[in-house]
Amino acid sequence: MKIAQICPRYSPDIGGVETHVKEISERLVKAGNNVEVITTDPTGKLGTREIINGVKVIRFRSFAPGNAYYFAPQIYTYLKKHDYDVIHAHSYHAFPAFFASLGKHSAKFVFTPHYHRHGHTAFRNLLHKPYRLLGKIIFSRADSVICVSEYEKKLVESDFEVAAKTVKIPNGINLKEFEGLRQLEINSNRKAGREKLLLYVGRLEEYKRVQYIIQSLSELQGFRLRIIGKGPYEAELHNMAKSLGVEEKVEWLKDLSRRELLECYADADIFLMLSSHEAYGITVAEALAAGTPCIVAKGSALEEFVDGRKCIGIESPVSKEKVAGVLKEIQKKGKIENSGIDKNIIDWDEVSARIEKQYIQGTE
């Protein structure tokens, strides 16, 4: 099959949608498909055409104020000139999917919205109301809607009345990467007798609520925090740590190799993801696979990981007091249990195979 994957950004940019598209695209190529990723680059610094691990990548310059929206009508023009068996658009929360829906022609149109209903800021949230009209067009033109969690599926079906089209195919992880990682010395001996190491991995945006982890450090003894990521909220978080007098308890890392990131997962005592809007939670799945217990905010798809043993949930609204309270309770008990990978966490190979099956249905 000739497949077009449409997304706001692609590798080397990082994020949940970027990871999803990269993982399935490379596997679809290995399965014998011709895959083009049609995406945007607001910086103009990346190559406009290149091949990455067998995937053809085409980038158009986009207008992306505040690293959002990724307005690129050139996507519509490009799709109008080319034929595909399947056009698979990603992310409700940016314009490329809308332009893809207008240019679908005879191809099967698949939509993975990565939908969480709200915008990441108050202003973006305000814009969601008029944008809903465009969003309805995308959903109405989709032949199939793939949701990455039960939480997202329920939101989509409630807001757009497309239950007949929806199917849940969760995100995955590369399970082979985690083989043996749980037995590393880094995951045992080095932890004995040291301060408990908290870990956050992801973009640094206000809605990710890393600020509450930093704020909780002023109320805690015996904890330090490692933050891996970058984003528009980074400078404010640095200033916050300094003003609270906890900057020596916080380590900032970015642009790590994949192996370095995996070792950071395994090295941590507790992983925290307190985001208010998540359609899945790849970093939580990876932390659990590395043998690191997690604390997450309830109220989004992250809640699906909560079992009270390997993953503990914090009720919304999240606050520094709630974060500190949970961590003090863990400190008192000594540790959170984590034995074995959650059976609901699957490999990207299986994810890609399920998605390809969706493509084939109705195209033969």
C-alpha angles and dihedrals in degrees: 000000000000106000132187117202112198119197139150095243137004140192130340081040111080134217141102097287092042091052093047094051094044095049096048095039095055091047092048088055091051088052089060102264128134105236129188121184109207109194145141139258114197091185097057088218099108127079115275092216128019143135118242116187091333095313117119108226122198118184128194125194110254139191105240114166110192090002091292143111096020093212107202115152088176086083090068091048092049095049091048089061098047135061125225137172091219133019111195114190124194134203125028089207097072136050102247092081090053093052089047091053091055093051102044098111111166096345122107106257116217122183128199103184101185080209126186100163098232135075122245093243135031090255094048089047089055090053091054091078098062091034089059088078091060091042090057089056091055093050093044092054095045117105090197133015116205116199122193097213141020088246092057092044092056092048092049094047091048097047101037107023095230101133091134090062103040128103129171117232109162126216116261143208133223098261093189090063089064098049107118093001091107090057096052117123085236087066097054126012097039091056095058114106097356132112112278110264116223118199136202122181122184147061116326104239129139094246090059086068097216085147091076091056090051092046092050091059091074088062096045137078123201098025134105130180133226116197119195116188147051138236147128094299094055099099092048091051091051090051091047093053090049095048091049092050094239099108091113089058093055126077118194121206134169142166094031123170115252091254092050090051093050091051090050089054090052094043094056124093094205133013118209129199112170098166118151095212122042130144091194127341114234094178091055091052090049093048091051091048089053090056096254117133118229144219116203138174116252121228101069137053088292087078089070089072093055114109101149091244114056093015126034123197129218117209120237135283089057116213137174088250092057092047092048091046094054092046092049089051090051090048089053093050093044100232148357117254117250119166119159134347117295109260089226092063109091136185124263088239089066092043091053092047091052092049092049088053089056089052093051095050106093097005098083 
